[in-house]
Amino acid sequence: MPSDSSRHENASPTHSRSPSPSPHDTLTLRALVSTKDAGVIIGKAGKNVADLRDQTGVKAGVSKVIPGVHERVLTVTGSVEAVSKAYNLIISQLVASTPSSPVTASSPSSLHTSIRLLISHNLMGTIIGRSGLKIKAIQDGSGARMVASKEMLPQSTERIVEVQGSPEAIGRAVEEIGKCLLEDWERGLGTVLFHPGPNDDRAGNRRGHNYSSSYAGSRRSNGDGARGRTSPGSPTTPHSPVSSPPAANLRTQNISIPSDMVGCIIGRSGTKITEIRRLSGSKISIAKAPHDETGERMFTIVGTPEANEKALFLLYNQLESEKERRVGREAQQQAEMQD
């Protein structure tokens, strides 16, 4: 399908490490869309998505159809301005394609709709800002409303930010969100991308299988694809990987974990974290105190890209298992209270 061709493409600018991005820096912004909306975005024989690329200069694609799954991932890559324009056009197109919408030809911008953006958990603080000041400023400046989910999506480190408003307001909000993501792109290192699974609860095993390919494209979110922060001399824990790789190939990745989940990752007497270190070959250190007002603790992972990939997968599998255990326990407690 024509729309799938650019799903993992990345035009990486040489200057993407600049703390204050120019309009030519490349942003990739993903969104969760229904299968029906994906069909509208693609258009007959790929016409709509091809027109979108011509009008805005972005690379755009939609993930492949998975039997039994009613959601697909839209991926748009380009400059911040081009990406925001593309989302404006996409949303306008979706609004126009809904015959039941009470929209007259003279007032299409009066309709309020929404888009579900996929944002790295580690970059949520950049968008929300201290005491929520940044997200308030984006909402006030764009006229859109933003609702950030509290939970990470299963088997991933992405969360949903739903942007609500007119197509123009959403486009303005997307532009400001894109600027935030580019300015703080390093926090997005190691993002594990979400892939809709075959079950409604999104807890299917297949995404573990997809992890490797999704990680390879994750750096696209906010900068260049090949380089992590190399730190051959990073002071971390004394745990050594099974075999010592060349120092020049080591990468350092930081991820934030909710404080109430840290214990389940460490395990009794450190058994679980020791096992993750052993299986992955990465060094993993854990901050003793929360790093900001969110109360989350920083995990620093040092190793080869392959080792870090395995470590991230094991860490998030452990988180997922704990979330499922807690949900089950709460359901059991509620059932006991009703009896």
Salt bridges, closest charged atoms under 4 A:
ASP25 OD1 - HIS15 NE2 3.05
ASP51 OD2 - LYS47 NZ 2.68
GLU71 OE2 - ARG116 NH1 2.93
GLU71 OE1 - ARG202 NH2 2.46
ASP140 OD2 - LYS136 NZ 2.95
GLU151 OE1 - LYS323 NZ 3.92
GLU158 OE1 - ARG30 NH2 2.86
GLU175 OE2 - LYS179 NZ 3.92
GLU176 OE2 - LYS179 NZ 3.41
ASP184 OD2 - ARG187 NE 3.79
GLU186 OE2 - ARG17 NH1 3.75
GLU186 OE1 - ARG229 NH1 3.85
ASP224 OD2 - ARG227 NH2 2.35
ASP260 OD2 - ARG326 NH1 3.18
GLU275 OE2 - ARG278 NH2 2.93
ASP292 OD2 - HIS291 ND1 3.30
GLU293 OE1 - ARG130 NH1 3.53
GLU296 OE2 - HIS121 NE2 3.30
GLU320 OE1 - LYS323 NZ 3.78
GLU322 OE2 - ARG325 NH2 2.85
GLU322 OE2 - ARG326 NE 2.75
